[in-house]
Amino acid sequence: METNPLPAARPAATERPVPRWAGVAARAIPWVGLPLCLWRLPFAFGCTMGTVQDGTYAWWVTAPYVLALGALTECLALLCLGLVRGWGERVPARVPRIGGRRIPPAAVTAPAAAVGAGLLVLLVGWVRALLGHAENLTYTGTGWQVLGESCQALMLLWGPLLLAVTHAYWRRRRRPSTSSN
């Protein structure tokens, strides 16, 4: 007897269709942060990645900090997927007491817009540092500088991507849906 394979898991449906560009942008957010998280990992164990530093800390201090910072960064980046998934519009049913309830759009758009704006401020600061108008890391060589600044620059796409996806979320959810789920 031949059995049909299980269908591929699909994210929970949203109240209204998500624009294709918003889905792509939301999926890109965790990827733009990953290079910087990976670039930071050697710092946890004493490798300076070509940066000139005044002092160093013991590995048992830096390792938990760098690992926690990387994990937190990627968790927050993955949370941005809620802007294009059903779990960002309705509390998952498995959550006791509030499962299945609709999430007010302002409860999502306000923090997402604030974080996106904060990340844009970091972008402005990074560009100023790159142009020599603010303090920046000093590197021992050009190769290290290109590597470090490339990873940092890619991370700074997070703010504009988050603001764009947040705007799409707000437009999609600003009025109650007329269809029933």
N, C-alpha and C positions, 0 to 999 in steps of 0.2 A: 504494500500500500504506500503510495507516494503522498508525502505531506507537503503542504505549502510552507515556505519559510515565513518566519514572523515578519510583519512589516517593520520598516525602520521606525525607530522612536521619533516622534515629532513633538516639538515644543507645544505646550498648551496654546490653544487658539486665543487670539486677541479679539477684543470687541469689534474692532475695525481693522481692515488690512493695513499692514505695516509697509510703507514705501520701501522698495527694494534697496535704494541707496542707504536708508536708515538701518536696515538689517546688516548690510555690508559694513557700514561705519561702526555699528555696535560690536560686531564680531572682530573688528580690527583693534578695538581699544585694548584688550588684553595682550595683543601681539606687539603694540607699540611700547608697552611697558616692560615686556620680557627682556629685551636686550640690556636695559639698564639694571634690572634685577640680577641678570647673569654677570654683568660687568662688575657689580658690587661684591659678588660672592668671594673672590680672592681676598678682598679686604678683611673678611672675617678671620682669615688665617695668616694675616701679616703681610701679604703681598700688596704693595702700594699701587700696582698697575701703572707705574711710570709717573705717579704724582709726587710732587715734592711736599713733604709734610714736616711740621715742626716737631711732632712727637708721635709716639705710637702707644697703643694700649695693649694690655694683655689679651690673648686670644679668647679667654673665657669671658671677657667683657664685650669684645667686638663681635664674636661669633653669634651669640644670641641676638644681639641688636641687629646685625645685618640680615640674619635669617628671618627674624620676625618682621623687619621692614620689607623684605622681599615678599614674604607670604602675605602681609597686609596689603601691599601694593597690588598684587595679583588678585587677591580676594575682592578688593574694591573695584578693580577693573572688570572682573567677572560679574560683579553686581550690576554693572552698566547694561548687561544683557537683559535685565528686567525691563528696560525701556522698550524692548521690542518683543517681549514674551508675555504670555498670559499671566505668569506669576508676578509680573510687575503691575498688573491691573486688578487682580483678585487674589486675596490671601489663599494659599494652597489649602485644600480641604483637610489635610492631615494636621493642621495647626489647631490645637484645642480651643474651643469657645469662639474663635473669630474666623475659623476656616470657611472659605467660600464667600466671605464678604468682599464687596467692591472697595478697592483702595481709592480714596479721594485723589484726583489728579494733582492737587496742590501739595499733598504729602510726598509726592515723588518729584514733581518739577521744581519745587523750591530748593530742596537740598541739592539736587542734580545741577541746577543752574548756579547755585552758590559755589559748588565745587568746580564747575567748569570755569566760572569767572576767576576763582582763585588760581586755577591752573594757568589761565591766560596771564595773570599777573606774573607768575613764575616765568612764562614765556618771554614777557617783556624784560624781566630781570636777566634772563639768560642771554638774550640778544644784546642787551647793554654790556654785559660782561664779555661777550664774544667780540664786541667792537672796541673793547678796552675802556669803557666808561664806568665800569664797576669791577669789584674784586672778582677774580676768577681763579680756578685751579691752575697751578703751575706744573708743567710736565717736564720730564727729563729728555724727551725727544719728540720729534714731529709725529712719528708713528703712534706713540702712546696718546698724543693729543688728538689725532684724527680718530682713533678708536674711542676714547673717552667722550669727546664732543659729539661723535656720531650717535652713540648710545643715548646721551642726554638729549640731543636734538630730537631723536625719534620719540622719546618719552613725552616731549612737550607737544606732540600732536594730540595728546589725550584731551586737553582742554577744548580746542576747537571741535574735535569729533564729539565730545560729550555735549557741548552746547548745541550742535546741530541735531543730534539724536534726541536731546531733551525737547527741542523745539518741535520736532516731528511728533514726539509723544504728546506734548501739550495740544498740538493741532488735532491729533487723532482723538483725544479724550476730552476736549473742552466742552462738548455737549454730550448728554446721555445718549447711549445707543438706542436706536428705534427697533433693532432686531432683538429677539429673545434667544438666550442660550440655554 
